[in-house]
Amino acid sequence: MSSLDKREEGFEKKFALDEEQKFKAEARRNRLLGLWAAEKLGITGEAATAYAKEVVAADFEEAGDADVLRKVMADFAAKNVAITEQAIRAKMSELIAVAAAEVKAGK
């Protein structure tokens, strides 16, 4: 195997690892968002954990964050919780940083 082939293989492995960490961070962010939203909705205990899992599952509907945002916004609207889309997006941005740090730290 030439050094070019080894280098290419190294880049491919790094890309795969980066994508895996990104996926894990997004899933963790969604779980944290679900727990935050559950608190705002007055959901506690096991029900809050179950709700967080629903938020994580919502992310598998389509690519991107729109499906998660839609779910949380719809749940807030159904319970008359006055939180704007901008506030939810800001929380998502805050939590992705937390989640990425946790994934990188191996938590």
Backbone as numpy.savetxt, mean C-alpha at the origin, in Angstrom:
# Nx Ny Nz CAx CAy CAz Cx Cy Cz
30.83 -17.52 -18.96 29.98 -16.35 -18.96 30.87 -15.12 -18.96
30.61 -14.23 -19.86 31.44 -13.02 -19.96 31.06 -12.04 -18.85
31.93 -11.07 -18.66 31.65 -10.07 -17.63 30.42 -9.25 -17.98
30.15 -9.07 -19.27 28.94 -8.36 -19.70 27.70 -9.16 -19.33
27.75 -10.48 -19.53 26.62 -11.34 -19.16 26.40 -11.31 -17.65
27.48 -11.34 -16.89 27.37 -11.29 -15.43 26.77 -9.96 -14.98
27.20 -8.91 -15.62 26.68 -7.59 -15.27 25.18 -7.50 -15.58
24.79 -8.02 -16.75 23.38 -8.02 -17.13 22.56 -8.83 -16.14
23.07 -9.98 -15.76 22.38 -10.83 -14.79 22.24 -10.11 -13.45
23.26 -9.39 -13.05 23.23 -8.61 -11.82 22.15 -7.53 -11.86
22.05 -6.83 -13.00 21.01 -5.81 -13.16 19.62 -6.44 -13.10
19.45 -7.59 -13.72 18.16 -8.27 -13.71 17.76 -8.68 -12.30
18.72 -9.19 -11.53 18.44 -9.58 -10.15 18.08 -8.37 -9.30
18.80 -7.27 -9.50 18.50 -6.05 -8.75 17.13 -5.53 -9.11
16.78 -5.55 -10.38 15.47 -5.08 -10.81 14.38 -5.94 -10.17
14.55 -7.25 -10.17 13.56 -8.15 -9.58 13.41 -7.88 -8.08
14.53 -7.67 -7.40 14.48 -7.38 -5.97 13.79 -6.05 -5.71
14.10 -5.03 -6.50 13.47 -3.72 -6.34 11.96 -3.81 -6.55
11.54 -4.56 -7.57 10.12 -4.72 -7.84 9.42 -5.46 -6.70
10.07 -6.47 -6.15 9.50 -7.22 -5.03 9.35 -6.31 -3.80
10.36 -5.50 -3.53 10.29 -4.58 -2.40 9.22 -3.52 -2.62
9.07 -3.06 -3.84 8.03 -2.08 -4.16 6.65 -2.69 -3.93
6.45 -3.91 -4.38 5.17 -4.60 -4.18 4.87 -4.75 -2.69
5.87 -5.20 -1.92 5.68 -5.38 -0.48 5.39 -4.06 0.20
6.08 -3.00 -0.20 5.86 -1.69 0.40 4.45 -1.18 0.10
3.99 -1.37 -1.13 2.64 -0.92 -1.48 1.58 -1.71 -0.72
1.77 -3.01 -0.58 0.83 -3.82 0.19 0.82 -3.39 1.66
1.99 -3.13 2.20 2.09 -2.68 3.60 1.45 -1.30 3.75
1.72 -0.41 2.78 1.09 0.92 2.81 -0.42 0.80 2.81
-0.95 -0.10 1.99 -2.39 -0.28 1.92 -2.96 -0.82 3.23
-2.21 -1.71 3.89 -2.65 -2.23 5.19 -2.66 -1.11 6.22
-1.60 -0.31 6.23 -1.54 0.82 7.16 -2.64 1.84 6.86
-2.92 2.07 5.58 -4.01 2.97 5.20 -5.34 2.41 5.68
-5.51 1.09 5.53 -6.75 0.46 5.99 -6.94 0.60 7.49
-5.87 0.46 8.24 -5.96 0.63 9.70 -6.28 2.08 10.06
-5.67 3.02 9.35 -5.96 4.45 9.55 -7.42 4.75 9.22
-7.88 4.25 8.07 -9.26 4.49 7.65 -10.24 3.83 8.63
-9.91 2.63 9.10 -10.77 1.94 10.06 -10.95 2.80 11.31
-9.88 3.41 11.76 -9.97 4.28 12.94 -10.93 5.44 12.67
-10.80 6.06 11.49 -11.67 7.18 11.12 -13.13 6.73 11.00
-13.33 5.47 10.61 -14.68 4.92 10.44 -15.25 4.38 11.75
-14.45 4.39 12.81 -14.91 3.88 14.10 -14.86 2.37 14.20
-14.04 1.75 13.37 -13.89 0.29 13.38 -12.67 -0.05 14.24
-12.84 -1.01 15.15 -11.74 -1.36 16.05 -11.54 -2.87 16.09
-10.45 -3.27 16.73 -10.16 -4.68 16.99 -10.00 -5.51 15.73
-10.56 -6.72 15.79 -10.46 -7.66 14.66 -11.14 -7.11 13.41
-12.20 -6.34 13.60 -12.89 -5.75 12.45 -11.99 -4.77 11.72
-11.14 -4.04 12.46 -10.21 -3.11 11.84 -9.16 -3.87 11.03
-8.68 -4.99 11.58 -7.72 -5.82 10.86 -8.35 -6.39 9.59
-9.59 -6.83 9.69 -10.30 -7.36 8.52 -10.51 -6.28 7.47
-10.84 -5.07 7.92 -11.02 -3.95 6.99 -9.71 -3.64 6.27
-8.61 -3.64 7.02 -7.29 -3.37 6.41 -7.00 -4.40 5.32
-7.38 -5.66 5.55 -7.18 -6.69 4.54 -8.04 -6.42 3.31
-9.23 -5.88 3.49 -10.09 -5.52 2.36 -9.44 -4.42 1.53
-8.81 -3.47 2.20 -8.13 -2.39 1.48 -6.96 -2.95 0.66
-6.20 -3.85 1.26 -5.10 -4.49 0.53 -5.65 -5.24 -0.68
-6.72 -5.98 -0.50 -7.31 -6.75 -1.60 -7.85 -5.84 -2.71
-8.31 -4.65 -2.35 -8.85 -3.73 -3.34 -7.78 -3.32 -4.35
-6.51 -3.38 -3.96 -5.43 -2.96 -4.85 -5.22 -3.93 -6.01
-5.80 -5.10 -5.93 -5.61 -6.10 -7.00 -6.65 -5.97 -8.11
-7.55 -4.98 -8.00 -8.58 -4.79 -9.01 -8.02 -4.20 -10.30
-7.08 -3.27 -10.18 -6.48 -2.65 -11.35 -5.11 -2.10 -10.97
-4.32 -1.78 -11.96 -2.99 -1.23 -11.70 -3.11 0.18 -11.12
-2.19 0.52 -10.26 -2.17 1.86 -9.68 -2.92 1.94 -8.37
-3.01 3.14 -7.85 -3.62 3.37 -6.54 -5.09 3.76 -6.61
-5.63 3.95 -7.80 -7.00 4.44 -7.93 -8.02 3.53 -7.27
-7.83 2.22 -7.37 -8.80 1.29 -6.79 -8.82 1.38 -5.26
-7.66 1.54 -4.65 -7.58 1.68 -3.19 -8.22 3.00 -2.77
-7.88 4.06 -3.46 -8.44 5.37 -3.17 -9.97 5.35 -3.29
-10.46 4.74 -4.36 -11.91 4.64 -4.57 -12.60 3.91 -3.43
-12.02 2.80 -2.99 -12.63 2.02 -1.92 -12.71 2.83 -0.63
-11.60 3.44 -0.24 -11.58 4.19 1.00 -12.53 5.39 0.92
-12.52 6.09 -0.21 -13.43 7.23 -0.36 -14.89 6.80 -0.30
-15.22 5.68 -0.93 -16.60 5.19 -0.92 -17.01 4.80 0.51
-16.10 4.17 1.24 -16.41 3.78 2.62 -16.59 5.00 3.50
-15.76 6.02 3.30 -15.93 7.26 4.06 -17.26 7.92 3.72
-17.60 7.96 2.44 -18.86 8.58 2.02 -20.05 7.83 2.61
-19.98 6.50 2.63 -21.08 5.70 3.17 -21.31 5.95 4.66
-20.25 6.28 5.36 -20.34 6.53 6.81 -20.33 8.03 7.13
-20.45 8.87 6.11 -20.45 10.32 6.27 -19.21 10.84 7.00
-18.07 10.28 6.68 -16.80 10.75 7.23 -16.25 11.78 6.25
-16.08 12.99 6.72 -15.67 14.09 5.85 -14.15 14.18 5.75
-13.61 13.40 4.83 -12.17 13.46 4.54 -12.03 13.57 3.02
-11.24 14.53 2.58 -11.12 14.79 1.14 -10.20 13.78 0.46
-10.34 13.72 -0.84 -9.45 12.87 -1.65 -8.01 13.30 -1.46
-7.78 14.61 -1.38 -6.42 15.12 -1.19 -5.84 14.64 0.14
-6.65 14.61 1.18 -6.19 14.16 2.49 -5.83 12.68 2.46
-6.63 11.89 1.74 -6.35 10.46 1.62 -5.06 10.25 0.82
-4.92 10.99 -0.28 -3.70 10.89 -1.09 -2.46 11.28 -0.26
-2.59 12.32 0.54 -1.48 12.76 1.39 -1.12 11.66 2.40
-2.14 11.02 2.96 -1.89 9.93 3.91 -1.21 8.77 3.21
-1.64 8.47 1.98 -1.02 7.39 1.20 0.46 7.70 0.95
0.77 8.95 0.63 2.16 9.36 0.40 2.98 9.24 1.67
2.40 9.64 2.77 3.09 9.54 4.06 3.35 8.07 4.41
2.35 7.23 4.20 2.46 5.83 4.60 3.37 5.02 3.67
3.51 5.40 2.40 4.39 4.65 1.52 5.84 4.81 1.99
6.18 5.98 2.50 7.53 6.20 3.03 7.76 5.33 4.26
6.77 5.26 5.15 6.87 4.42 6.35 6.99 2.95 5.94
6.13 2.53 5.03 6.11 1.13 4.60 7.42 0.74 3.91
7.93 1.61 3.06 9.18 1.31 2.35 10.34 1.15 3.35
10.36 2.02 4.37 11.41 1.92 5.39 11.28 0.62 6.16
10.05 0.21 6.47 9.84 -1.04 7.20 10.27 -2.24 6.35
9.93 -2.24 5.09 10.31 -3.33 4.20 11.82 -3.40 4.07
12.43 -2.25 3.90 13.90 -2.22 3.76 14.58 -2.71 5.02
13.97 -2.42 6.18 14.53 -2.85 7.46 14.24 -4.32 7.76
13.42 -4.92 6.90 13.11 -6.35 7.07 12.02 -6.62 8.09
11.20 -5.64 8.37 10.10 -5.83 9.34 8.94 -6.54 8.71
